[in-house]
């Protein structure tokens, strides 16, 4: 299942911490997975596209509280789970 993300451009951690959102905070890329886990992207390559979308590689793997995780892709602003 795919989900269209939303780019946040105002350095507001509260807005980036919204499911599907992504943006920069103090010069670093961050994202919030569709299931609400906050992900730092400093170990990923982030490519910005026209229109404000981004593609992140390699895949994003986030582990949260016990038994909570998300693994998938953010491509041209669209989230897709593995």
C-alpha positions as CSV (number, residue, x, y, z in Angstrom):
1,X,0.0,0.0,0.0
2,X,1.4,3.4,-0.9
3,X,0.9,6.7,0.9
4,X,1.7,10.2,-0.4
5,X,3.9,12.1,2.0
6,X,4.0,15.8,2.8
7,X,7.2,17.9,2.8
8,X,7.5,20.3,5.7
9,X,9.7,23.3,5.0
10,X,9.7,25.4,8.2
11,X,12.0,23.5,10.6
12,X,9.1,22.5,12.8
13,X,9.8,19.1,14.5
14,X,6.1,18.8,15.6
15,X,4.9,19.0,12.0
16,X,7.6,16.6,10.7
17,X,6.5,14.2,13.4
18,X,3.3,13.6,11.6
19,X,2.7,10.3,9.7
20,X,4.1,10.6,6.2
21,X,5.8,13.9,6.6
22,X,9.5,14.7,5.8
23,X,11.7,17.7,5.8
24,X,14.9,19.3,7.1
25,X,15.7,20.3,10.6
26,X,18.9,22.2,11.2
27,X,20.4,21.0,7.9
28,X,19.6,17.3,8.3
29,X,16.8,15.3,6.6
30,X,14.2,13.6,8.8
31,X,10.9,11.8,8.1
32,X,8.0,10.2,9.9
33,X,7.0,6.8,8.5
34,X,3.4,6.1,7.7
35,X,3.0,4.2,11.0
36,X,4.3,7.2,12.9
37,X,8.0,6.3,13.7
38,X,10.5,9.2,13.5
39,X,13.5,8.5,11.2
40,X,16.8,10.4,10.9
41,X,18.1,10.1,7.3
42,X,21.7,11.1,7.8
43,X,22.9,7.6,6.7
44,X,20.9,7.8,3.5
45,X,21.2,9.6,0.2
46,X,18.3,12.1,-0.2
47,X,17.6,13.3,-3.7
48,X,15.3,16.4,-4.0
49,X,13.0,16.6,-7.0
50,X,11.1,19.4,-8.7
51,X,7.9,20.1,-6.8
52,X,9.5,19.5,-3.4
53,X,9.4,15.7,-3.3
54,X,12.4,13.6,-2.3
55,X,13.7,10.1,-2.9
56,X,15.6,8.3,-0.1
57,X,18.0,5.4,-0.7
58,X,18.7,2.8,0.5
59,X,15.4,1.7,2.0
60,X,14.3,3.1,5.4
61,X,14.2,0.8,8.4
62,X,13.0,2.2,11.7
63,X,12.5,0.3,14.9
64,X,10.5,1.8,17.7
65,X,9.0,0.4,20.8
66,X,9.2,-3.4,21.2
67,X,7.6,-5.2,18.2
68,X,7.1,-1.9,16.3
69,X,8.9,-1.2,13.1
70,X,8.6,0.1,9.5
71,X,10.7,-0.9,6.5
72,X,10.2,0.5,3.0
73,X,10.9,3.3,0.6
74,X,10.2,7.0,0.1
75,X,10.3,7.6,-3.6
76,X,9.3,11.0,-5.2
77,X,7.4,11.7,-2.0
78,X,5.4,8.4,-2.0
79,X,5.9,5.9,0.9
80,X,5.9,2.2,0.0
81,X,6.3,-0.6,2.5
82,X,8.4,-3.7,1.8
